């Protein structure tokens, strides 16, 4: 009996020393998550995620609507920081006529993204020169 109890004592100690594969898997997943977080932080640090907004505007479509013309545009923020209250201004100039101005405000344009908007004019933008640009923004 004495011999049997000694072998019983040895086996449980041996089983406690082995780490189950599920623990290894959980440890590996945790390590990958931590490394991924540090990688994203490092990427943001070196990719210019903290550069002030740079807003560029492109005209997408000009269409006649009741009472005038609608100009659809897309505003791109090519920098890392977001911009709020982005003011877009459009001007239609024709030879011998006064300049017509229309403005729109985009609430929020995140970094490295785009937002759409529209301007309305009473004169046909194709009859003269159409210029659309960002006038200003605020930091959110």
Order of alpha helices (4+ residues) and beta strands (2+ residues): alpha-alpha-beta-beta-beta-beta-beta-beta
